[in-house]
Amino acid sequence: MMRNMGQMMKQVKKMQQEMAKAQQELEKKEVVGSAGGGVVKITMNGQKKLLKVEIDPDVVDPDDVEMLQDLITAAFNEALKNVDELVSKDLGRFTSGLNIPGLF
């Protein structure tokens, strides 16, 4: 019984190390969210850190700031969705089969 417990603890520790490494690698990965056919682009890393905002100068209209705000919001939300998909893909192998509320 104790030997099985020791083996299980080794497996858990190995999984924790692999998961930590995967989380670190997410920091280096980038995703882009865009809106308006690419006139606004938001780049984030896999840890949801905003890296870059690109706005095509042609879309900047002082008489229609609301449209630009909507485009930025849409691009940001798409980038967040893309990060969530990346995290799910990269870390899903650690949580598949586990049903732990609040883990991700």
N, C-alpha and C positions, 0 to 999 in steps of 0.2 A: 504493500500500500504506500509506504513512504517513498519507495523508489519511483513509483508512478507519479507521486506528487512532485518529486524533484525533477523528473523529466518534464512534467507539465509546466513547472515554473521556468525551466530553461527555454521551453518553447514560447512561453509568454514573454520572457525577457527578449528573446530574439525578435519576436513580432513587434515589440515596443521599439526596439532599435531600428528595425526596417521602416516602421511607421514614422519615426522621427526623421529618418533620412529622406523619406518621401515628402514629408512636410517641408523640409529644408529645400528640396529640389523644386517645390512649387513656387518658392520665392524667385527662382530664376526663370520660370516659365512665364510667358506673356500671352494675353488674350486681347482682342480688340472688339469693341462694340462700335457700330456705326449707325448713322441715321441720315435720312435725306439723300440716299444714294451715295453715301460716303463723304458728304460735305462736312460732317462732324464725326470725328473718330476719337474714341476714348481707349487708351491702352492701360491695362492693369496687370499686375502680376498675380500669381496663383494664391497669394495671401490677401487679395483684395486691396492692395496698395495701388493708388492712382499713380501712374507713371508719366502719362502724357495726355494732353488734350490738343487735338488738331482741329482748326476751324478754317474752312475755305473762306478767304476774304470776300468772295462774291456773295456769300450768304449773310454777311453782316449788313443789316439794313436798320439804321437808326429809327426808322418809322415802324419797324416791326420786330422789336426786341423780343416780344412774346414767342414768335416763331423760333428764334434762335434758342431761347430758353427751352422750348419744347424739344428741339432737336438734341440739345445737350442732355436733357433728361432721358430721352429715348436711347441715345447712344450709351449713356452711363448704365441704364437698366439692362441693356443688352450685354454690356461688358460684365456686369455682375452675374447675369445668367450664364454667360460663357465660363466665368470662373467657377461657378457652382458645378457645371458639367465637368470641367477639368478636374476639380477636387474629387467629385464622385467617381470619375474614371480612375484617377491615380490612387485614391485611398479606399475605393470601394472594395478592393480585394481583401482589405483588412477587416471590413465590417460586414461583408456578405455573410448571411446566416446569423448575424448577431442582431438582436432587437433591443438596443439599449437607448431609451429615450434621452434626447439631448446630447448624444455623442457628437453628432454633426448637424 
